[in-house]
Amino acid sequence: MQESKRLADQAKRISHEYQEEAERMGQEYRHEFQNGIDAVVRSWAQFNKGLTTMATEVTDYSKSAFSDATRAFQQVLGAKSVEQAFEVQSEYAKKAYDDHVAVLTKLGKIYVSLAESAFKPV
């Protein structure tokens, strides 16, 4: 009888220890799972921010390019000579090229920054 009680107490103690260990492991799992979810959310937020920045840059460039093209076209129509029209067209082409290269450079930097943040360890 004494032995049975001792074995029952020991089984109860071991059961309690395993239960506590299982609860601790469950809490650890939930904590790590939440950390993983938080990392994914941060990563997507950073990705979204980069795409939004790129979209804003492209939109601004498109508006500016259209405005410049319209202005140049009006100046060509108002030119008093063929030479003046060629000069307006040449100035427009140079500015359009410079603006295009500038926006592509800026977009490239944004893209590199986006890629770096996407592959940054969490």
C-alpha positions in Angstrom: 0.0 0.0 0.0 2.8 2.3 0.9 4.5 1.5 -2.4 1.3 2.2 -4.4 0.9 5.6 -2.8 4.6 6.4 -3.4 4.2 5.4 -7.1 1.0 7.3 -7.5 2.6 10.4 -6.0 5.6 10.0 -8.3 3.4 9.6 -11.3 1.4 12.7 -10.3 4.6 14.7 -9.9 6.0 13.5 -13.2 2.6 14.2 -14.9 2.6 17.7 -13.4 6.2 18.3 -14.6 5.3 17.2 -18.1 2.3 19.4 -18.1 4.3 22.4 -17.0 6.9 21.7 -19.7 4.2 21.3 -22.4 2.7 24.7 -21.3 6.1 26.3 -21.5 6.8 24.9 -24.9 3.3 26.0 -26.1 4.0 29.6 -24.9 7.4 29.5 -26.6 5.8 28.3 -29.8 3.1 31.0 -29.7 5.8 33.6 -29.0 8.0 32.5 -31.9 5.0 32.2 -34.2 3.9 35.8 -33.3 7.5 37.0 -33.9 7.3 35.3 -37.4 4.0 37.0 -38.2 5.3 40.3 -37.0 8.4 39.9 -39.3 6.1 39.1 -42.3 3.9 42.1 -41.6 7.0 44.4 -41.3 8.4 43.0 -44.5 5.2 43.5 -46.4 4.8 47.0 -45.0 8.3 47.9 -46.2 7.6 46.3 -49.6 4.4 48.3 -49.9 6.1 51.5 -48.9 8.7 51.0 -51.7 6.1 50.2 -54.3 4.1 53.3 -53.2 7.2 55.5 -53.5 7.9 54.1 -57.0 4.4 54.6 -58.1 4.5 58.2 -56.9 7.7 58.9 -58.7 6.4 57.4 -62.0 3.2 59.4 -61.6 5.0 62.7 -61.0 7.4 62.0 -63.9 4.5 61.2 -66.2 2.7 64.4 -65.3 5.9 66.5 -65.8 6.8 64.8 -69.1 3.3 65.3 -70.5 3.4 69.0 -69.5 6.8 69.5 -71.0 5.7 67.8 -74.3 2.6 69.9 -74.5 4.6 73.1 -73.9 7.2 72.1 -76.5 4.5 71.3 -79.0 2.9 74.7 -78.5 6.3 76.4 -78.9 7.0 74.5 -82.1 3.6 75.6 -83.5 4.3 79.2 -82.5 7.8 79.2 -84.0 8.5 81.9 -86.6 11.0 79.9 -88.5 12.0 76.3 -89.2 15.3 77.0 -87.3 13.4 78.2 -84.3 11.2 75.1 -84.4 14.3 72.8 -84.6 15.8 74.7 -81.7 12.7 74.2 -79.5 12.5 70.6 -80.5 16.2 70.0 -79.7 15.9 71.7 -76.3 12.8 69.6 -75.5 14.6 66.4 -76.6 17.6 67.1 -74.4 15.4 68.0 -71.4 13.2 64.9 -71.9 16.3 62.7 -72.1 17.9 64.2 -69.0 14.6 64.0 -67.0 14.1 60.4 -68.1 17.6 59.4 -67.1 17.2 61.2 -63.7 13.9 59.4 -62.9 15.3 56.0 -64.0 18.3 56.6 -61.7 16.0 57.5 -58.8 13.8 54.5 -59.4 16.9 52.3 -59.5 18.0 53.6 -56.1 14.5 53.0 -54.7 14.5 49.5 -56.1 17.9 48.7 -54.6 16.7 50.0 -51.3 13.6 47.9 -51.5 15.6 44.8 -52.4 18.0 45.4 -49.5 15.2 45.8 -47.0 13.4 42.7 -48.4 16.5 40.5 -47.8 17.5 42.1 -44.5 17.6 39.4 -41.7 14.6 39.6 -39.4 
